[in-house]
Amino acid sequence: MMIHEITVQAGKHKRRMRVGRGESSGKGKTSGRGTKGSGARTGGEIPFGTEGGNMPLFRRLPKRGFNNNYFRQRFSIVNVSDLETYFESGATVDVSSLIAKGLVRDERYPVKILGDGELSKKLTVIAGKFTEQAAEKITKAGGTMQTLELDRNKGKVNPKNGRFKSQKPAAKAKAKK
């Protein structure tokens, strides 16, 4: 018998074991948990990676290398097909208009325009990045593009020595003036 041959009469789903319903049920008294110890008590699951007193493996291994996750630039994604659907010909598309149309949640991440879909309307698009296909489709439709500057460290780096400036709270900066 194969699994796809099981019928409703035979029963596809096994009924769950009702534990703690008397000794004669076979799962009474301790309900299959044994006696004493953390496994017998509620909330007694041992966390993943615990080695019973040994130093866990992930703490024994050296932490080396570079992880780009901390420095990755994240974008709000908008397709060319969305611009075609939500905007009239001659409109200016920027972050505030995309938020108003519900295509972007907030201004936290810069907008990246992707080339999925077709565009026939002449639009002025202001965004952080454009894919080659998106740029080609916008210019082919007669529209224009403006790319915003994405340097996250602009204003934080001293141009003379290339080091980060000390970040002072706004209250102290106002007090000096």
ChimeraX attribute file (.defattr): number of C-alpha atoms within 10 A of each C-alpha:
attribute: neighborCount
match mode: 1-to-1
recipient: residues
	/A:1	5
	/A:2	5
	/A:3	7
	/A:4	7
	/A:5	9
	/A:6	11
	/A:7	9
	/A:8	8
	/A:9	6
	/A:10	8
	/A:11	9
	/A:12	12
	/A:13	7
	/A:14	6
	/A:15	7
	/A:16	6
	/A:17	11
	/A:18	12
	/A:19	15
	/A:20	14
	/A:21	13
	/A:22	13
	/A:23	12
	/A:24	8
	/A:25	13
	/A:26	14
	/A:27	16
	/A:28	14
	/A:29	16
	/A:30	14
	/A:31	18
	/A:32	12
	/A:33	13
	/A:34	10
	/A:35	12
	/A:36	9
	/A:37	9
	/A:38	12
	/A:39	13
	/A:40	15
	/A:41	11
	/A:42	7
	/A:43	8
	/A:44	10
	/A:45	10
	/A:46	11
	/A:47	7
	/A:48	7
	/A:49	11
	/A:50	11
	/A:51	11
	/A:52	8
	/A:53	6
	/A:54	8
	/A:55	11
	/A:56	13
	/A:57	10
	/A:58	9
	/A:59	9
	/A:60	9
	/A:61	8
	/A:62	7
	/A:63	8
	/A:64	6
	/A:65	6
	/A:66	7
	/A:67	8
	/A:68	8
	/A:69	7
	/A:70	7
	/A:71	7
	/A:72	8
	/A:73	11
	/A:74	11
	/A:75	15
	/A:76	18
	/A:77	14
	/A:78	19
	/A:79	18
	/A:80	20
	/A:81	16
	/A:82	17
	/A:83	24
	/A:84	17
	/A:85	11
	/A:86	12
	/A:87	17
	/A:88	13
	/A:89	13
	/A:90	12
	/A:91	15
	/A:92	16
	/A:93	17
	/A:94	15
	/A:95	21
	/A:96	13
	/A:97	15
	/A:98	20
	/A:99	13
	/A:100	11
	/A:101	12
	/A:102	11
	/A:103	17
	/A:104	20
	/A:105	14
	/A:106	15
	/A:107	12
	/A:108	10
	/A:109	15
	/A:110	19
	/A:111	24
	/A:112	20
	/A:113	24
	/A:114	19
	/A:115	20
	/A:116	15
	/A:117	14
	/A:118	17
	/A:119	23
	/A:120	16
	/A:121	19
	/A:122	20
	/A:123	23
	/A:124	19
	/A:125	21
	/A:126	19
	/A:127	21
	/A:128	19
	/A:129	21
	/A:130	22
	/A:131	13
	/A:132	11
	/A:133	14
	/A:134	22
	/A:135	19
	/A:136	13
	/A:137	19
	/A:138	24
	/A:139	15
	/A:140	14
	/A:141	14
	/A:142	14
	/A:143	21
	/A:144	15
	/A:145	17
	/A:146	13
	/A:147	13
	/A:148	12
	/A:149	11
	/A:150	12
	/A:151	7
	/A:152	8
	/A:153	8
	/A:154	10
	/A:155	10
	/A:156	13
	/A:157	13
	/A:158	12
	/A:159	11
	/A:160	6
	/A:161	7
	/A:162	9
	/A:163	10
	/A:164	12
	/A:165	11
	/A:166	9
	/A:167	7
	/A:168	8
	/A:169	8
	/A:170	8
	/A:171	8
	/A:172	9
	/A:173	9
	/A:174	8
	/A:175	7
	/A:176	6
	/A:177	5
